[in-house]
Amino acid sequence: MWHGRKVLSDMKKIIVGLLIWPFIAVADGGSVDKVYHPYVQPLETEIEWRVLSVGNEQLYRLGIGQALSDNVFIEAYYITNKGHAVAEKEAYELELKWQLTEQSEYEVDWGILFELEKVQHEGVWELSTALLMEKEWGKWVTAVNTHLIVEWGNDIETEIETSLAIQAKYRYAAHFEPAIEFYSAESGQAIGPVVMGDIRLGQAKKLHWEIGSIFGLGYKGPDNTWRFLMEYEF
């Protein structure tokens, strides 16, 4: 038993060593988006609707996911955008989340996120690996996501980027939790308030919602990004 726990501990150290460097480095890729948490709910099915709005441009993401085990969750997304300044594109994404530790097993809870995205009709691919960290401080909960992103394809040069997302949330009530989020990416840094909550719809069923207004810092990136998320979990 002791030997097994030591092996698991060594594996986690190796994984952290490989993935933690984007957090230390200057983040230079990505954008405002969802902040992920490292947990997987066994047997859960999820339908997700996500919107990012910058001026007259909107990015839409529709996903359906399923827990494959107690610590692995997989989700598929259809992605499209709408706006006057950009051509409409379609993309598909496959996402896998792996919960590494039990909640409150260590000082920090750990998980890993893998994302593979394909832009339709353009031959452009994107692979992202993220380290997910979360810690409770009384009624405060801090989540940190560090992303390592590789993009390649026929029409673009291969690029390696990193990004950082941090969320500090106050557990006021299950249906209403205020938070503040910070993002650092190639397009600059951004920070802003977010509110979220859960609406119980019956046994093992709930609706999770998030609304945020994220403001750009400095001259890079948009002045303001609205983000909206709705998840039906059953």
N, C-alpha and C positions, 0 to 999 in steps of 0.2 A: 504493500500500500504506500509506504514511504517512498519507495523507488518510483512508483508511478507518478506521485505528486511532484517529485523532483524533475522527472522528465517533462511533465507538463509545464512546470515553472521555467525550465530551460528553453522549451519551445516558445513560450510567450516572450522571453527575453530576446530571442533571435528575431521574432516577428517585430517586436517593438524597435529593435535596432535597425531593421530594414526600412521601417515605415515612419519612424519618428522624425527623420531629418527634414521633411517638408515643414514641420512645425518650427524647427530651429532656423531654417533658411528663410530668406525674404520671399514671401509668397508672390507668385508672378503669373497666376492663371486662374481660370474659373470666374464666378460671378455670384451675385446674390441668389440664394436658392434655399432649399429646405435644410435645416439642421437635423442630422440624424442622431438617434439614440441607440446604444449598443444592445438593446434587448429584443428577444424573440418570444412571442406568446405561442405556446404549443397549440397545434390544431387550428390556428387562426387563419381566416380568409379575409382579404382586404380589397376594397375598391377605392382608388385614390383619384382625386381631381385636383390639379395644381395649376395656378395661373401666376405668371409674372408680368407686370405691366410697367413699361417705361415710356412715358409720353403717349404717343399714338400707337406704340408697338406692344403686342401681347404675345407671350409664349404660353402654349397650353400643353399640359401633360396629363394623359389618362392612363392609369395603371391598374392591374389586377394582380394580387399576390397571394401566396399560400405558404404556410409554415410546413416545411418538409420533415422537421424533427423538433426536438426541444430547443435546439440552438441554431437552426438554419432556416432562413426565410428567403424565398425567391419571388421576384416580381417582374412583370413585363410591362413596358410602356409604349404608347403611341404618342409622338410629339409633333406638334405643328405650331406655326407662328402666323401672325396676322399684323399687317401694318402697311403704311404708305411708303416708308423709306427702305424696306427690305423686300426681297422676293420671297414668296411663300415657299417653305420647305417642309418636307416630311422626314421624320426619323423614327427609328425603332431602338429600344433599349432593353437590355436584360440586366437585372440587378440581383445580386446575391449578398445577403447579410449573414455573418457568422458571429454569434455571441461566444466570446472566449471565456468569460468568467460568470459565475453566478452573481446575482445582484447582492451587493454588500459583502461579498466574499473577501475582497481586498479593499485597500484604501480607495482605489479607483476601479470602476467597472470598465471592462474592455470589450471591444468588438472590432470587426473588420468588414468593410463594404467593398465589393467588386462591381463595377459597372462597365458594360460593353455597349456602345452606341454605333449605329450605322445610319448615315444620312442617305435617304432614298435618292436614286438616280444620279448620285455624284461620286460614288466610290470612296467616300470619306468615312474613316473609322476613328473611334475614340475609346480608349481603355483607361479607366480610372480605378485606383486603389486608395481607400481611405482608412485611416485609423480612427476609431470612434472611442472617445473617453468620456466618462461621466462621474461626477462626485456630488454627494449631498452635503450641505452645510446647514443643518437644521431645516428650516423651511425653504432654504435656497437650494437650487440644483444647477450645477454648471456642466454644460456639455461642450466638448471640443471635437471638431472634425478637421483632420489634416489630409489633404488630397494630393496624390501624385498622378498626373494626367499625361498620357501619351496620345498624340493625334497624328494620323498618317493617311495617305490615300494617293490616288492618281493625280489629283488636281492641286495638291498642297504639299508643302515641305513638312517632313516629320518634325514634330515639336514635342518637347518635354516641359511641362509646366507644373506648378504647385499652387495650392490655395488653402486658405484657412477660414474656418467659420467657428464662432463662439456664441453660445447662448447662455445667459444667466436668467433663470426663471424663479419666480416667487410662488410657492404653493399657497395661494390665498383660499381657493376652494376648487373642487374638482371641475366645476363648470366654468371657472374663470381664473386664469393664471397669467398675470402680467409678466413680461420678460423684456430683456434688451439683447439685441444681437449685433455682433461685429463681424465684418467680412474683410479679408485682405486678399487681393488678386492682382493680376497683371493690369487690369483696368483701374486699379486704385483701391482705396479703402472706403468702407461705408459702415454706418452705425445707425440704429434706430429702434423704436419701440415695437413690440409685438404683443398681442393678446391671444390667448388660446384657451381651450377647455374641452371637456368631454360631456356629452349628453347621453345618458343611459337610456336604451330603447328596449330593454328586457334582459333576460338571462344571457350572459356572454355576448351581448350585442351593444355597440355604442357608436356614436358619431363624434369624431374628433375634428375640431376646427381650429384654424390659425389665420390671423389677419395681421399684417405688419406693414409699416412704412419705413423704408430704409433710406437714409440720406447719405449722399456721397461726401467724402472728405477730400478737400483739395481740388485741383483742376481736372483730375482724371475721372473717367466714368460719368454716369448720369447723375443729375442732381438728386433725383428721388426715384425709388423703385417700390412699387406696391407689390406685395406678395400675398396670395390667398391659397389656402389648402383645406381640403375636406376629405376625411377618410371615414368610410363606413367599415367597421370591423365586426365580424361575426364568426 
